[in-house]
Amino acid sequence: MQKYFSDVKIQQEVFIELEKCKSDNWKIDKDRILLSIVKCSNGNIDKIKQLVTMANKDYRDVLAWAEYPNKMKQGFTNNKKVNSEIEKKDKEQFNNWLKS
């Protein structure tokens, strides 16, 4: 969180926004979705608000853009080799982001 939002007041605002996530119907871990929202926000509080709204409509959209950005940009293809390469890049970028 501090990587994107160093100001304590902004962090509090982010937490307030994240609390608005309606996770009752989510079939996966809420923390995964909240982490995806923070990642996709790139440090923009307005984007946090948009992503919370998006997650409340369909959390899979937020997960897809956070965890599979290259796949989302490329679109889906029947080429297994291309899919495999894209999935590998996406996994690497997400793991690198987590470590940073």
N, C-alpha and C positions, 0 to 999 in steps of 0.2 A: 504494500500500500504506500509506504513512504517513498518508494521509487517514483511513483507517479504523482503523489500528493504529499508534499513535504510540509505544507502548512497544516497545523493541528485543527484549525477551524474548518478548513476544506475537508480534512479527513472525517471530521464529525458530520459534515454535510453528506459526504459519500456514504457513511454508515447509515444515516437516516434514509437516504435514497435506497440503499440496498435492503433495508428493512421492509420496503414496499413490495418486495418480491413475494408473490403469492405461491408458495411452494407446496401447498396442500395437495395438489394434483400431480406434482412432479414425481416421476417414478425413479429418479436417480438422486444422487447426493446433491443437496442444496449448495454445499461449498464449491462443488465443481462448476456450477452455474454462476455463482457469485464471482469466482476466480475468472471465469470467462468474460464476465461483464467488465471487470477491472482491466483485463488484458485488452479487450477491444476498445476500451475508452481512450487509451493512449494518454491518460492524464487529463481528460476533458470532462468536467463535471456535467456539462450539458449532454454529452454523449452517454454518461452514466444513466441519466434520466431516460434517454431514448432507449437504451439497452434494457433497462428495467421494464419499460413498457413492452418492448419486443419479447422479453423472456416471459412476461405474464401472458402474452398471447400464445407463444409457442417457443419454449426454451430451446428447442433443437436448433433454431436459427442462430441463437447466440453461441451455442456449442460449436456449430459448424464453422462459423467465422473465426472463432478463437482457436479451435484445434485443427481445422483443415482449411486454412486460408487459400493455399495454392489450389486445392481441389475445387473450392468454391469459385475461384477466378477462372480456372481452366474449364470447369463444367465436367459433366460426366462423359466418359468415353468407353467403348468396348475394348480398347487396346489394353490388355492386361499389363504389358510392360510399362506403358506410360502411367497407368494407374498406380502400379507398384512404386515407380520412381517418385511420383507426386506424394504418395502416402508416406514414403520414407522421408522426404524433405519436410513434410508437415510435422511428422513426429519429432524430427530433429529440431525444428524451429520452436516447437512448443516446449520441449525439454530444455532447450537453451534459455528460453524465456523464464521458465521456472527457476533455473539456476542463477539467473541474473539478479 
